């Protein structure tokens, strides 16, 4: 049986409105050069005092969302 060779076509990056390759690179550079303390401070600043951030297995995400909706009902 003959083997078929598939060539991969390079994927074209598609960016959200207002974003381009330069903005992505600038963002990556900023985060890669950020100290661990600055990263933690940024993460903590994005969470309200009445909120928590937890890891949830993907197969439970829908159920957790439903619980949150019911709670805020």
Buried (B, 14 or more C-beta within 10 A) or exposed (E): EEEEEEEEEEEEEEEEEEEEEEEEEEEEEEEEEEEEEEEEEEEEEEEEEEEEEEEEEEEEEEEEEEEEEEEEE
